[in-house]
Amino acid sequence: MAIIVNLDVVMARRKISLTDLSARVGITLANLSILKKNHARAIRFSTLNALCEALDCQPGDILEFKPDAADPDPSP
């Protein structure tokens, strides 16, 4: 997977639990857990916005792009 979700890292830096974040953002524990474990296939901008607001961070703090090792060089 090329997009990595670093929610667990941001949460650890902010010293916030999954339960507290769930209450602040209004997202179920199950859905936050899916994001935290990097198992999500998509994220809504409204969810990303709420996470960034609750964690006082930027989207780039939560999401990271890493090319797959099997991907060929994308340069022309």
RAKAVEN-V126027 format. One record per pair of residues at least 12 apart in sequence whose C-alpha atoms are under 10 Angstrom apart, sorted by the first residue. I is the first residue (numbers start at 0). J is the second residue. D is the distance in whole Angstrom. If there is no record, write none. Layout:
I:J:D + I:J:D
This chain:
0:37:9 + 0:38:10 + 0:40:10 + 0:64:9 + 0:65:8 + 0:66:8 + 0:67:6 + 0:68:10 + 1:63:8 + 1:64:6 + 1:65:5 + 1:66:5 + 1:67:6 + 1:68:9 + 1:70:10 + 2:37:9 + 2:39:10 + 2:40:10 + 2:62:7 + 2:63:6 + 2:64:5 + 2:65:6 + 2:66:8 + 2:67:9 + 3:34:10 + 3:35:10 + 3:36:10 + 3:37:7 + 3:38:9 + 3:39:10 + 3:61:8 + 3:62:6 + 3:63:5 + 3:64:6 + 3:65:7 + 3:66:10 + 4:33:10 + 4:34:7 + 4:35:7 + 4:36:8 + 4:37:5 + 4:38:9 + 4:39:9 + 4:58:10 + 4:59:10 + 4:60:9 + 4:61:6 + 4:62:5 + 4:63:6 + 4:64:9 + 5:34:9 + 5:35:7 + 5:36:9 + 5:37:8 + 5:59:9 + 5:60:7 + 5:61:5 + 5:62:6 + 5:63:7 + 6:31:9 + 6:32:10 + 6:34:7 + 6:35:5 + 6:36:8 + 6:37:8 + 6:50:9 + 6:54:10 + 6:60:8 + 6:61:5 + 6:62:8 + 7:31:10 + 7:32:9 + 7:34:9 + 7:35:6 + 7:36:8 + 7:37:9 + 7:61:9 + 8:35:9 + 8:60:9 + 8:61:8 + 9:35:10 + 9:51:10 + 9:54:7 + 9:55:10 + 9:56:8 + 9:60:7 + 9:61:7 + 10:35:9 + 10:54:7 + 10:61:9 + 12:54:9 + 13:53:10 + 13:54:7 + 13:55:9 + 13:56:10 + 14:54:10 + 15:53:10 + 15:54:9 + 17:29:10 + 17:31:7 + 17:32:8 + 17:35:9 + 18:31:9 + 18:32:10 + 19:53:10 + 20:49:10 + 20:50:8 + 20:53:7 + 20:54:8 + 21:50:9 + 21:53:10 + 22:53:10 + 23:49:9 + 23:50:9 + 23:52:9 + 23:53:6 + 23:54:9 + 24:46:8 + 24:47:10 + 24:48:9 + 24:49:6 + 24:50:6 + 24:51:10 + 24:52:9 + 24:53:7 + 24:54:10 + 25:46:9 + 25:49:9 + 25:50:10 + 26:46:8 + 26:49:9 + 26:50:9 + 31:46:10 + 31:50:10 + 34:61:10 + 35:61:10 + 44:58:10 + 47:61:9 + 47:62:9
